[in-house]
Amino acid sequence: MQTLRHATPEDIPDLCALLAELFGQEAEFVADTATQARGLRGIFDAPDSGDILVLVEEERPVGMVSLLYLTSTALGSRVALLEDMVVRPGQRGRGCGSLLLKAAIDCARQRGCRRITLLTDGHNLDAQRFYMQHGFAGSDMKAMRLMLD
């Protein structure tokens, strides 16, 4: 049986394993357990900055999604950045991702967000189709980054 809940600091080792799966698929990121654990702790230490949801099966996280919160001057309200959506490979195709995404959308609404933005790899057409099936649409905005270290 699957259970959906907010993650806790005790989940960090399992969340790092899930993030390693995700970063293994993404061209721009490299898995580093210490770095990911530090980032997760930062979210747990500042609960107003974000939420991490986990899908648990047999007491072990099999999927996760995180939301980070910002204020949009364009909308004059809070908005969310959907980050780190991943489901273990053996669990895919069973509705786990849809369950997590719907929960994230509900969570963002409850937090007063008017928009959710996400980034996905340009070549990951399966992910793009998945998000479009859930109401997300492409944007003419282009993501750009400046690394500061």
N, C-alpha and C positions, 0 to 999 in steps of 0.2 A: 504494500500500500504506500502511496506517495503522500507526502505532507509538504505544504508550502508554508514557510515561516521567514521571519527576519533572521539574518545571520547574527551570530554572536562572536566575540573574540575567540572562543574555544573552537570555532570552525576554521580559523585561519589556516592550519595545515592542509585541510581538505580544499579550501578555496584556492590556495596556492597551487595545488595539483590541478584543479580545474583551469586556472589561469595559464598553467604550462601547456595544457591542451590547446587553449585559445591562441596563445602566442606562437605555438608551433604552426598555426595556419596563417598567421598574419605576416606580411612581408616586412613591416616596419618595426616590429617589436621582438624582443628576446626575453625568454623566461629567465628570471633570477629570483629564487625563492625569498631571499632576504629583502630584495627591493619590493617585491609584491607584498610581503608581510608588513613592511613599513607603510606602504600605501593603504593597505586594509586597516591597519591600526589607526592611521590618520582619520579615516572615515568613522571608525568606531569612537574615537576620542572627540569628535565634533559632530554629534548626531544630527544637527541642523544642516550639515553640509551634504548629507547624502544618506541613502538607504541601500542595504545589500539584502537581496532576497535569495533564499535557497530552496531548492526542491530536494526533499530528503526521501530516500527509499531505504528501508531497513537500517535506519539511524545514520545513514551516510549521505552527504550531499552528492547528488548526481547532476545538478545544474545550478547555475547562479546567474543573476543579473544585478548590476549596480546602477543606481541613479545618483547623479551629482546635481546640486541645485545652485542656480544663479538667478540674478534679477535681470530681466530684459527691459531696457528703456524703450524699445520699439513697442512692446506690449504693455509696459507699465505694470508688470507682474512677475511673479516667480516663474521660471521655466526649468526644465530638467534636461540634462545630458545623459542619455542612456549609454552606459559603458559596460564592457566586460560581460556580454551575454554569451553563455556557453553551456552546452549540455554534453555530458560524457558520450563518446561515440556509440557505445552499446545501447544507449537510451534514446538515440535519435530516431525520428520517424514514428514515435509513439505519442506525440502531442505534448511532450515535456516543454519544448520551446514555446509553444503557444500558451501553455499554462503560465509559464514564467513571464512572458511578455504581457499577457492580460493582467497579471498581478502587478507588474511594474506600472502599467498604464493607470490602473486603479490607485496605486500608491501615489503616483504623481498627482492625480486629481485630488486625492485627499490632502496632499501637501499644498494645494492651491496653485499648482502649475497649469499654465495655459498652453504650453507647447512642450513636446519632447523632440530633441534632436539627437541623431546618432550618426556615427561614421562607420562605414564598412568598406572593406577592400574593394577597389574598382573591378577586380577580376572575380570576386566571389558572387557569381550570379545567383547561386542557390540562396545565399543570405539576402540578397536584394529582393528576390521573388518572395521569400518568407516575410520580410518586412512589408512589402507592398500588399500582400494578402491580408495584412493586419492594419491596413489603412495608411501606412507611411507612403510618402511620395518623394520623388527626386526633387532636388533643389538646384537652382542655378548658382547658388553660393559655392565657392571653391574653398576647400580646407587648405590652409597654409600654416606652416609651423616654423618657429625659430627656437632651436634648442639653446638653452641658456647655460649649459655646462659642458 
